[in-house]
Amino acid sequence: MFHAELGNPAKRFLKRCDPQLYGRMMAEIRALEANPFPSGVKRVVGREEKVFRVRVGDYRILYVVFHEQNSILIADIDKRSKVYD
């Protein structure tokens, strides 16, 4: 089992989103803690680290997996058009 930590951009997004979207995002983050590589996960090309993304509707969750610490850093959450900037 992995432990998820939220980066500052992800925290800011979750603070300002509506309650229904917040619930969907948190459910996906909990699922990532159980399985950090679910079906539908993709690696983000063009990043120095191995950054992965998972889709939740029109939104993307970008995260990095640290196997040594059994942790996941949720780097960013935002709409598809903004998250890759």
DRENTORKOL-3810 file (N, C-alpha, C; in nm, 4 decimals):
REM DRENTORKOL-3810
@n.u->0.0843; n.v->-0.1184; n.w->0.0000; ca.u->0.0000; ca.v->0.0000; ca.w->0.0000; c.u->0.0885; c.v->0.1243; c.w->0.0000
@n.u->0.0577; n.v->0.2162; n.w->-0.0862; ca.u->0.1318; ca.v->0.3408; ca.w->-0.0978; c.u->0.0614; c.v->0.4506; c.w->-0.0192
@n.u->0.1365; n.v->0.5555; n.w->0.0111; ca.u->0.0817; ca.v->0.6722; ca.w->0.0809; c.u->0.0894; c.v->0.7912; c.w->-0.0138
@n.u->-0.0197; n.v->0.8621; n.w->-0.0338; ca.u->-0.0238; ca.v->0.9770; ca.w->-0.1246; c.u->0.0009; c.v->1.1060; c.w->-0.0482
@n.u->0.0876; n.v->1.1900; n.w->-0.1054; ca.u->0.1130; ca.v->1.3230; ca.w->-0.0522; c.u->0.0761; c.v->1.4233; c.w->-0.1612
@n.u->0.0153; n.v->1.5330; n.w->-0.1211; ca.u->-0.0281; ca.v->1.6342; ca.w->-0.2172; c.u->0.0752; c.v->1.7455; c.w->-0.2275
@n.u->0.1115; n.v->1.7799; n.w->-0.3496; ca.u->0.1963; ca.v->1.8959; ca.w->-0.3737; c.u->0.1130; c.v->2.0228; c.w->-0.3635
@n.u->0.1791; n.v->2.1368; n.w->-0.3555; ca.u->0.1075; ca.v->2.2645; ca.w->-0.3404; c.u->0.0082; c.v->2.2931; c.w->-0.4527
@n.u->0.0425; n.v->2.2706; n.w->-0.5813; ca.u->-0.0589; ca.v->2.2965; ca.w->-0.6862; c.u->-0.1821; c.v->2.2067; c.w->-0.6714
@n.u->-0.1618; n.v->2.0820; n.w->-0.6315; ca.u->-0.2753; ca.v->1.9907; ca.w->-0.6119; c.u->-0.3614; c.v->2.0358; c.w->-0.4939
@n.u->-0.2979; n.v->2.0805; n.w->-0.3858; ca.u->-0.3733; ca.v->2.1296; ca.w->-0.2700; c.u->-0.4575; c.v->2.2514; c.w->-0.3073
@n.u->-0.3970; n.v->2.3440; n.w->-0.3826; ca.u->-0.4712; ca.v->2.4640; ca.w->-0.4235; c.u->-0.5920; c.v->2.4278; c.w->-0.5083
@n.u->-0.5732; n.v->2.3328; n.w->-0.6011; ca.u->-0.6849; ca.v->2.2926; ca.w->-0.6864; c.u->-0.7975; c.v->2.2318; c.w->-0.6029
@n.u->-0.7631; n.v->2.1418; n.w->-0.5114; ca.u->-0.8664; ca.v->2.0757; ca.w->-0.4315; c.u->-0.9385; c.v->2.1728; c.w->-0.3387
@n.u->-0.8719; n.v->2.2774; n.w->-0.2929; ca.u->-0.9372; ca.v->2.3767; ca.w->-0.2066; c.u->-1.0443; c.v->2.4550; c.w->-0.2813
@n.u->-1.0206; n.v->2.4823; n.w->-0.4109; ca.u->-1.1133; ca.v->2.5680; ca.w->-0.4832; c.u->-1.2151; c.v->2.4931; c.w->-0.5690
@n.u->-1.2082; n.v->2.3616; n.w->-0.5767; ca.u->-1.3039; ca.v->2.2885; ca.w->-0.6607; c.u->-1.4335; c.v->2.2604; c.w->-0.5840
@n.u->-1.5369; n.v->2.2276; n.w->-0.6579; ca.u->-1.6671; ca.v->2.2026; ca.w->-0.5952; c.u->-1.6664; c.v->2.0672; c.w->-0.5233
@n.u->-1.7572; n.v->2.0467; n.w->-0.4290; ca.u->-1.7569; ca.v->1.9244; ca.w->-0.3471; c.u->-1.7707; c.v->1.7945; c.w->-0.4270
@n.u->-1.8492; n.v->1.7951; n.w->-0.5323; ca.u->-1.8660; ca.v->1.6734; ca.w->-0.6116; c.u->-1.7347; c.v->1.6354; c.w->-0.6800
@n.u->-1.6670; n.v->1.7310; n.w->-0.7398; ca.u->-1.5385; ca.v->1.7056; ca.w->-0.8045; c.u->-1.4339; c.v->1.6653; c.w->-0.7012
@n.u->-1.4369; n.v->1.7285; n.w->-0.5853; ca.u->-1.3450; ca.v->1.6937; ca.w->-0.4768; c.u->-1.3601; c.v->1.5463; c.w->-0.4400
@n.u->-1.4827; n.v->1.4997; n.w->-0.4278; ca.u->-1.5077; ca.v->1.3592; ca.w->-0.3949; c.u->-1.4542; c.v->1.2650; c.w->-0.5014
@n.u->-1.4728; n.v->1.3009; n.w->-0.6278; ca.u->-1.4223; ca.v->1.2167; ca.w->-0.7377; c.u->-1.2702; c.v->1.2115; c.w->-0.7373
@n.u->-1.2064; n.v->1.3257; n.w->-0.7137; ca.u->-1.0600; ca.v->1.3313; ca.w->-0.7111; c.u->-1.0041; c.v->1.2505; c.w->-0.5939
@n.u->-1.0638; n.v->1.2668; n.w->-0.4775; ca.u->-1.0148; ca.v->1.1940; ca.w->-0.3602; c.u->-1.0352; c.v->1.0439; c.w->-0.3753
@n.u->-1.1436; n.v->1.0026; n.w->-0.4393; ca.u->-1.1657; ca.v->0.8598; ca.w->-0.4644; c.u->-1.0570; c.v->0.8058; c.w->-0.5567
@n.u->-1.0198; n.v->0.8829; n.w->-0.6575; ca.u->-0.9142; ca.v->0.8391; ca.w->-0.7497; c.u->-0.7785; c.v->0.8361; c.w->-0.6796
@n.u->-0.7522; n.v->0.9325; n.w->-0.5926; ca.u->-0.6259; ca.v->0.9335; ca.w->-0.5181; c.u->-0.6185; c.v->0.8138; c.w->-0.4254
@n.u->-0.7287; n.v->0.7791; n.w->-0.3596; ca.u->-0.7314; ca.v->0.6596; ca.w->-0.2735; c.u->-0.7086; c.v->0.5331; c.w->-0.3553
@n.u->-0.7639; n.v->0.5291; n.w->-0.4756; ca.u->-0.7429; ca.v->0.4137; ca.w->-0.5634; c.u->-0.5961; c.v->0.4052; c.w->-0.6061
@n.u->-0.5322; n.v->0.5198; n.w->-0.6276; ca.u->-0.3900; ca.v->0.5201; ca.w->-0.6629; c.u->-0.3042; c.v->0.4687; c.w->-0.5474
@n.u->-0.3463; n.v->0.4950; n.w->-0.4245; ca.u->-0.2723; ca.v->0.4430; ca.w->-0.3097; c.u->-0.2734; c.v->0.2904; c.w->-0.3082
@n.u->-0.3832; n.v->0.2313; n.w->-0.3501; ca.u->-0.3936; ca.v->0.0861; ca.w->-0.3556; c.u->-0.3212; c.v->0.0289; c.w->-0.4762
@n.u->-0.3294; n.v->0.0980; n.w->-0.5903; ca.u->-0.2659; ca.v->0.0516; ca.w->-0.7136; c.u->-0.2176; c.v->0.1745; c.w->-0.7912
@n.u->-0.0875; n.v->0.2077; n.w->-0.7839; ca.u->-0.0395; ca.v->0.3287; ca.w->-0.8507; c.u->-0.0337; c.v->0.3202; c.w->-1.0029
@n.u->-0.0570; n.v->0.2021; n.w->-1.0582; ca.u->-0.0538; ca.v->0.1864; ca.w->-1.2037; c.u->-0.1807; c.v->0.1176; c.w->-1.2541
@n.u->-0.2966; n.v->0.1843; n.w->-1.2409; ca.u->-0.4219; ca.v->0.1239; ca.w->-1.2879; c.u->-0.4278; c.v->0.1244; c.w->-1.4407
@n.u->-0.5259; n.v->0.0557; n.w->-1.4955; ca.u->-0.5427; ca.v->0.0615; ca.w->-1.6404; c.u->-0.5811; c.v->0.2040; c.w->-1.6775
@n.u->-0.5289; n.v->0.2518; n.w->-1.7876; ca.u->-0.5557; ca.v->0.3874; ca.w->-1.8302; c.u->-0.4499; c.v->0.4874; c.w->-1.7878
@n.u->-0.3531; n.v->0.4435; n.w->-1.7076; ca.u->-0.2461; ca.v->0.5341; ca.w->-1.6673; c.u->-0.1493; c.v->0.5514; c.w->-1.7841
@n.u->-0.0983; n.v->0.6723; n.w->-1.7998; ca.u->-0.0030; ca.v->0.7022; ca.w->-1.9072; c.u->0.1147; c.v->0.7783; c.w->-1.8485
@n.u->0.2298; n.v->0.7597; n.w->-1.9101; ca.u->0.3473; ca.v->0.8363; ca.w->-1.8702; c.u->0.3477; c.v->0.9674; c.w->-1.9476
@n.u->0.3794; n.v->1.0769; n.w->-1.8780; ca.u->0.3838; ca.v->1.2083; ca.w->-1.9400; c.u->0.5200; c.v->1.2229; c.w->-2.0081
@n.u->0.5188; n.v->1.2493; n.w->-2.1372; ca.u->0.6411; ca.v->1.2626; ca.w->-2.2149; c.u->0.6950; c.v->1.4048; c.w->-2.2005
@n.u->0.8271; n.v->1.4180; n.w->-2.1966; ca.u->0.8884; ca.v->1.5495; ca.w->-2.1914; c.u->0.9206; c.v->1.5972; c.w->-2.0514
@n.u->0.9078; n.v->1.5131; n.w->-1.9518; ca.u->0.9422; ca.v->1.5500; ca.w->-1.8140; c.u->1.0703; c.v->1.4776; c.w->-1.7746
@n.u->1.1500; n.v->1.5404; n.w->-1.6881; ca.u->1.2743; ca.v->1.4779; ca.w->-1.6440; c.u->1.2471; c.v->1.3552; c.w->-1.5578
@n.u->1.1514; n.v->1.3665; n.w->-1.4662; ca.u->1.1146; ca.v->1.2542; ca.w->-1.3805; c.u->1.0136; c.v->1.1665; c.w->-1.4524
@n.u->0.9907; n.v->1.0502; n.w->-1.3985; ca.u->0.8860; ca.v->0.9633; ca.w->-1.4519; c.u->0.7533; c.v->1.0085; c.w->-1.3922
@n.u->0.6876; n.v->1.0973; n.w->-1.4632; ca.u->0.5586; ca.v->1.1514; ca.w->-1.4202; c.u->0.4497; c.v->1.0744; c.w->-1.4937
@n.u->0.3495; n.v->1.0325; n.w->-1.4180; ca.u->0.2369; ca.v->0.9597; ca.w->-1.4744; c.u->0.1124; c.v->1.0451; c.w->-1.4614
@n.u->0.0131; n.v->1.0127; n.w->-1.5439; ca.u->-0.1133; ca.v->1.0848; ca.w->-1.5354; c.u->-0.2267; c.v->0.9857; c.w->-1.5420
@n.u->-0.3319; n.v->1.0213; n.w->-1.4724; ca.u->-0.4553; ca.v->0.9445; ca.w->-1.4771; c.u->-0.5672; c.v->1.0441; c.w->-1.5033
@n.u->-0.6628; n.v->1.0002; n.w->-1.5789; ca.u->-0.7716; ca.v->1.0872; ca.w->-1.6224; c.u->-0.8931; c.v->1.0701; c.w->-1.5320
@n.u->-0.9527; n.v->1.1833; n.w->-1.4948; ca.u->-1.0785; ca.v->1.1851; ca.w->-1.4202; c.u->-1.1681; c.v->1.2848; c.w->-1.4919
@n.u->-1.2468; n.v->1.2356; n.w->-1.5860; ca.u->-1.3306; ca.v->1.3234; ca.w->-1.6671; c.u->-1.2455; c.v->1.4147; c.w->-1.7532
@n.u->-1.2689; n.v->1.5462; n.w->-1.7438; ca.u->-1.1903; ca.v->1.6447; ca.w->-1.8193; c.u->-1.0635; c.v->1.6848; c.w->-1.7458
@n.u->-1.0378; n.v->1.6257; n.w->-1.6313; ca.u->-0.9250; ca.v->1.6637; ca.w->-1.5466; c.u->-0.8170; c.v->1.5563; c.w->-1.5505
@n.u->-0.6954; n.v->1.5978; n.w->-1.5159; ca.u->-0.5826; ca.v->1.5060; ca.w->-1.5102; c.u->-0.5161; c.v->1.5177; c.w->-1.3742
@n.u->-0.4744; n.v->1.4037; n.w->-1.3203; ca.u->-0.3948; ca.v->1.3998; ca.w->-1.1980; c.u->-0.2549; c.v->1.3575; c.w->-1.2401
@n.u->-0.1565; n.v->1.4435; n.w->-1.2166; ca.u->-0.0174; ca.v->1.4117; ca.w->-1.2461; c.u->0.0508; c.v->1.3689; c.w->-1.1170
@n.u->0.1241; n.v->1.2583; n.w->-1.1220; ca.u->0.1867; ca.v->1.2082; ca.w->-1.0005; c.u->0.3178; c.v->1.1361; c.w->-1.0307
@n.u->0.4004; n.v->1.1264; n.w->-0.9260; ca.u->0.5286; ca.v->1.0575; ca.w->-0.9318; c.u->0.5252; c.v->0.9484; c.w->-0.8261
@n.u->0.5742; n.v->0.8294; n.w->-0.8609; ca.u->0.5755; ca.v->0.7157; ca.w->-0.7685; c.u->0.7176; c.v->0.6982; c.w->-0.7150
@n.u->0.7302; n.v->0.6905; n.w->-0.5832; ca.u->0.8572; ca.v->0.6628; ca.w->-0.5170; c.u->0.8468; c.v->0.5251; c.w->-0.4527
@n.u->0.9027; n.v->0.4240; n.w->-0.5194; ca.u->0.8899; ca.v->0.2860; ca.w->-0.4726; c.u->0.9642; c.v->0.2636; c.w->-0.3416
@n.u->1.0783; n.v->0.3300; n.w->-0.3230; ca.u->1.1590; ca.v->0.3088; ca.w->-0.2022; c.u->1.0836; c.v->0.3491; c.w->-0.0755
@n.u->1.0089; n.v->0.4596; n.w->-0.0837; ca.u->0.9343; ca.v->0.5093; ca.w->0.0325; c.u->0.7884; c.v->0.4645; c.w->0.0330
@n.u->0.7484; n.v->0.3885; n.w->-0.0673; ca.u->0.6076; ca.v->0.3494; ca.w->-0.0820; c.u->0.5165; c.v->0.4717; c.w->-0.0766
@n.u->0.5535; n.v->0.5743; n.w->-0.1540; ca.u->0.4727; ca.v->0.6956; ca.w->-0.1536; c.u->0.4484; c.v->0.7441; c.w->-0.2963
@n.u->0.3457; n.v->0.8244; n.w->-0.3078; ca.u->0.3067; ca.v->0.8868; ca.w->-0.4341; c.u->0.2970; c.v->1.0363; c.w->-0.4082
@n.u->0.3613; n.v->1.1155; n.w->-0.4923; ca.u->0.3485; ca.v->1.2608; ca.w->-0.4839; c.u->0.2505; c.v->1.3051; c.w->-0.5911
@n.u->0.1371; n.v->1.3578; n.w->-0.5485; ca.u->0.0390; ca.v->1.4131; ca.w->-0.6421; c.u->0.0891; c.v->1.5526; c.w->-0.6761
@n.u->0.1535; n.v->1.5664; n.w->-0.7918; ca.u->0.2199; ca.v->1.6914; ca.w->-0.8283; c.u->0.1206; c.v->1.7995; c.w->-0.8679
@n.u->0.0207; n.v->1.7640; n.w->-0.9481; ca.u->-0.0714; ca.v->1.8659; ca.w->-0.9980; c.u->-0.2033; c.v->1.8015; c.w->-1.0376
@n.u->-0.3095; n.v->1.8787; n.w->-1.0262; ca.u->-0.4429; ca.v->1.8392; ca.w->-1.0715; c.u->-0.5017; c.v->1.9611; c.w->-1.1413
@n.u->-0.5487; n.v->1.9436; n.w->-1.2619; ca.u->-0.6126; ca.v->2.0552; ca.w->-1.3320; c.u->-0.6776; c.v->2.0035; c.w->-1.4591
@n.u->-0.7422; n.v->2.0947; n.w->-1.5310; ca.u->-0.7999; ca.v->2.0583; ca.w->-1.6608; c.u->-0.6886; c.v->2.0228; c.w->-1.7579
@n.u->-0.7211; n.v->1.9446; n.w->-1.8552; ca.u->-0.6233; ca.v->1.8974; ca.w->-1.9530; c.u->-0.5495; c.v->2.0124; c.w->-2.0202
@n.u->-0.6202; n.v->2.1190; n.w->-2.0521; ca.u->-0.5596; ca.v->2.2304; ca.w->-2.1253; c.u->-0.4578; c.v->2.3075; c.w->-2.0401
@n.u->-0.4656; n.v->2.2968; n.w->-1.9083; ca.u->-0.3782; ca.v->2.3749; ca.w->-1.8195; c.u->-0.2711; c.v->2.2921; c.w->-1.7501
@n.u->-0.2941; n.v->2.1643; n.w->-1.7311; ca.u->-0.2080; ca.v->2.0849; ca.w->-1.6435; c.u->-0.0694; c.v->2.0593; c.w->-1.7006
@n.u->-0.0533; n.v->2.0585; n.w->-1.8302; ca.u->0.0748; ca.v->2.0243; ca.w->-1.8897; c.u->0.1662; c.v->2.1453; c.w->-1.9085
@n.u->0.1220; n.v->2.2650; n.w->-1.8704; ca.u->0.2039; ca.v->2.3858; ca.w->-1.8857; c.u->0.3210; c.v->2.3863; c.w->-1.7899
END
